Amino acid sequence: MADPSFLEQRLDASTWPIAVGDLVVLLAFLLVGTLEHWTFEQLQADPTIYLLVAGPFILGWLICAPLIGAYSPGGGSAPNSSIPLAIRSWIPAALIGLLIRVVAMPDRGADIIFAVIMLVGGALILSIWRFLYFKIR
C-alpha cells in the first residue's frame, strides 16, 4: 500500500463542517470589520469593497489551512487539537492577506493596529467557533 500524499494526510473529508464554519466565521469577522469603515449601503452599491477587504485573507486561509493541517484527521477530532491547528493556520494566512493587501492596495496598506486586529481577532473568532462546534456536536 502506498503512503498517502502530503495533502491526503492533511485533508479529512469528515472535517467539512469545520471547514464551512471556518469560512463563515472568517467572512463574518471580515464583514464586521468592513462595516466599521463603510456603510451597509456603500457595500450594497459596491460589493467589490468587501471583496477587496476579505479576498486576500480568505485566499491566505485557503492556502494555509490545508497545508498546515487545519482539516487533517486530528483537526476534526477534539478541540484541544483543532483549535491550535486553526490558530497555527490563521497566523500565516493573515500574514499572506496583509502582504497581498500591501502589494495590491498600497494606498490602504496595513497599519500595525490593523495587523494586530487581524491576527488576534481572526485567531480568536476561529477558536471560539471551533470550541462551540465541539460543544454542540
N, C-alpha and C positions, 0 to 999 in steps of 0.2 A: 504494500500500500504506500502510495506517495505521500510525502509530507505536505501538509496544507500550505497554500501560498501565504505570503505576507498578509494580504487583505483578508483571506479566508480566516486567518487567526484573529483578525480584528473586527470582523463583521458577523454578528449572530442575528439571524432572522427574528428571533424571539424578542429582540430589543427594539423592534419597530415602534411600539407605543412610546417608548422613551425618546426615540429619535423625533417622532412627530411632536411630542410635548416640548422637547428642547427647542425645536424651530418655532413653535407657537409662543413660548415664553420669551425667546430672544426677539422675535418680531414685535411682541407686545412691549417689551422693555425699550426697544428702539423707537417704537411709535410714541410712547410716553415721553421719551427724551426729545423727539422731534416736535411734539406738541408744546414743549417748553419754549420753543423758539419760533414756531409757526402756528397759525390758527388752523382749526379744522377746515374752515372754508378755503384757506390757501392750499391746503393739501388736496382738497377735492378739486380745486381748479387746476392744480399742477401736481399730479401724483409722482412725477419724477423727483420732487423734493425728497419724498420718503425713500424712493428707490436709491437716490444718491447717498442718503444717510445710512440706510440699512444694508444696502448691497455689499459694500466692502466687508462688513462684519459677518454677514451670512456667508459670503464666499470664503472668508477665513475659517469659519466654523466648518463648512462643508469639506474643506481641505484637511483641517487639523483633527477633527473629531474621529474620523475613521482611522487615520494614520496613528493616532495616539492610543486608540482602543476604547473610546467612549461607548462604542456599541459592540464590544467584544463580549464573549460569554460572561466574563467577570463583571463587565459593565452593567449587566442586567440582572445580577444575582442578588445583590443586597446593597443597602445604602452606604455601608462602610467601604465598599469598593467602587460603587457607582459615582458617588459624589466627588471623591478625589480625582477620578478619571475625567469627570466633566470639568473640574477646575483646571487640571493639567492640560486639557484640550482648549479651554477658553483663553488662557493666557497667551499662547502663540496665535490663536485665532484673532483675538483683539489686536495684538501687535501687527498682524498682517492687515487687518482692517484699517488701523491707524496709518500704516505705511502706504496703503493704496490711497487713502484719503489725502495724505500729504502730497503724494505724487500727482494724483489725478485732479485734486482741487486745492492747489497751493494757497488760494485766497481764503479758504476756510480753515486749512491747516488742522492742527491738533494741539490745542493748548494743554498744558500739563494737567490742569484740573479736569479737562475732558478725558484725557487718557486715564487718569485715576478713576473717574466715574465709570468709564467703560470697563476697565479691568476689574474693579471691585464690584460694581453693580452687576455686571454680567455673571461673574462668579457666584455672587450672592443669589441672584434670581434662579440660576441653574441649580444651585444647591437646594434652595427652598423647594423648587419644583420636584426635584428627584426625591427629596425627603418625603414630600407629600405623596408622591407616586407610590413609594413603598409602604406608606401608612395606609393608603386606601386600596391597595392592590389586593 
